[in-house]
């Protein structure tokens, strides 16, 4: 809410409409400002309305903003005295031009953060300040010396006399040594010190018989300039914001008519038309650009050989938002289940940014941003969040409902049913105009705001007392085939929609939430009139009342803690995975996916939490689930609560725990083809688990040089999955080709850490892979045919692979058990063979040490006597 505006001293209370026109309004703090400048205070609402937000639209480098005169007058008419421009109303009306200059005063020169320029002369003076004249003196200008002509003074004769010239021909001597080949040769070794083989040195020495006396010496001299060091500095000109506009050169109407009516153009068209029609006919008969080799092996024509095509991921789209992604990273990505080409992302602040700005923390707004093909820069929808969202997910039975987990531990709900036509691109433009015209009580957005991205507020948020105490790192919906009671017992879901959500957080808890109305609110909601809600008209800025019964009072159905098995303390979960369940009795209802979209789904506000006694218990639902912790452990536990002897509910200890990864577990995803196969990544390796196998992972990948940060299964090939690394690269693994190294590595897909990977299937030939990085950039890649077309019997071969790895793990555990038993028996037999050692006291141990030392001295003496080195030994 914007603060109340202080009354201007120039406005008289009690007298309506009496304002002096000739005198400018007096400033609020400093009276020494020019008459054609007025300091002004703009609230946050006014800044957003006129697009002059501080540090976003106007900065210290670009402090100028041109406001349209008509917009200011409209604002004064709409908000009257509440308008921030009301004190300068008369000056705005008398201003001769269409645009008024607003300047962002960073240094508070005139006492406020903004000041308004009231005259065109002052506007020109502010935008184009006078530059100081630079006077250049002629004496200070250094001139380049010009070369002078050569004047002979006779020095060339002296140089010619001093030059050395040859007066006779050079003598040439030739020495030859006659060789006689075939003579015997004998080699022998000799000592260099012998006289016969000694080398003779002939050093230089001074002969005393004569000496040469130097009488004259010729010396040369060269004049060099005196060395000087000097520097120059280029003066930086005053910065100005400039722009250029290109306009196409067009022909006049007369020139167009003359060209179209010319005989030359007609002859050209008549000669070209048959050839173009012939080319179109050939293109319609056969596409000459089709690559027949890439088209081989599709569908039923595919052979049993593996698809080997040297194609990689191709970048299709790049989405970025410089305004909302500055200093943030993408934490979660999700494709819309029903709308093609629509993807949602969330931005969170980086931990290093929070540490640097811990003293001056600025709470920037958090959103879930919806992007759509092909617009790469403008979002389609913004979902307002109370804090940074770490994870979110669409409801599987109603994609218009979204649940998310915040940094502060709260759980948030949205309903985007009103914006679905806008997201699909089917809403006509006329509706926007009619909506804006009907709501005339509020300020008019105008044509400029028509294309602005709509912002929607959240419908409900959980109670802060009952929420998590740490950030919510993972969120999942329970399937519509069952629900759980307050004790974790799975029962039949008669609503046929997903009504419960599961969340986890590093505060060592997993919570189950129910979206229906609690029992305590049944009587309160029954007394309310529902006709009022039905008559209220939805607008783009209204909040849906879908989850109004949960707003700020939403509490979890029950909590599941994760105590450690052998020691005290609890596990801190980051990710979890539930087993998919399909009820056999509802197979006919669940398989009609086409009819589900046409059926009217019940409203959550009309649903009530039934009593557990009236529902049928489902014994075939697996209540055990996997949890990945922040220390790299994989925990397998049960969410059903147990009772102690006093009737108190508590969480049982996990069934198993393996320290498979060395760092945070960032991915836990089940295979879309095998519901009992789970892929986990964390640290520098990945692992594959099988539901019900208590001996550990059935397959552990080799350690990588780079840390793994994200992973996902392929939606079309059972043997393929993708892993994102810390250096921005993506590894493609095919377990049928190689299990020791990735089949392909796409180097440096991003310039920084990859935070999330999500696949999507648009059609049989359009498979996309969304990759998010640590800089807030989202890239969508087109998956090539080699990674989207399954080979023959690939699912059967993968089932054989998983069974073989399971058998290998069983054999290893049996051998390990036998080895442990053998080691135990060997230790027991060793104890039986060795006699029991008597108990020794400290005095006895000291005597034993002294005796051992005396024996050592005797041994040393005997060895020295034998070697003749003992001083007291008798001489022989």
Beta strands, then each sheet from edge to edge (+ up, - down):
strand 1: 37-40
strand 2: 64-68
strand 3: 99-104
strand 4: 114-117
strand 5: 314-319
strand 6: 328-335
strand 7: 342-349
strand 8: 366-372
strand 9: 381-385
strand 10: 389-394
strand 11: 401-406
strand 12: 411-415
strand 13: 454-456
strand 14: 460-461
strand 15: 472-477
strand 16: 482-484
strand 17: 490-492
strand 18: 500-505
strand 19: 509-514
strand 20: 558-561
strand 21: 573-577
strand 22: 624-629
strand 23: 633-638
strand 24: 641-643
strand 25: 649-651
strand 26: 656-659
strand 27: 665-670
strand 28: 677-682
strand 29: 685-690
strand 30: 699-700
strand 31: 708-713
strand 32: 720-725
strand 33: 730-734
strand 34: 744-746
strand 35: 754-763
strand 36: 766-773
strand 37: 778-782
sheet 1: 1+ 4- 3+ 2-
sheet 2: 5+ 37- 36+ 35-
sheet 3: 6+ 7- 8+ 9- 13-
sheet 4: 10+ 11- 12+ 14-
sheet 5: 15+ 18- 19+ 20-
sheet 6: 16+ 17-
sheet 7: 21+ 22- 23+ 26-
sheet 8: 24+ 25-
sheet 9: 27+ 28- 29+ 30-
sheet 10: 31+ 32- 33+ 34-
end
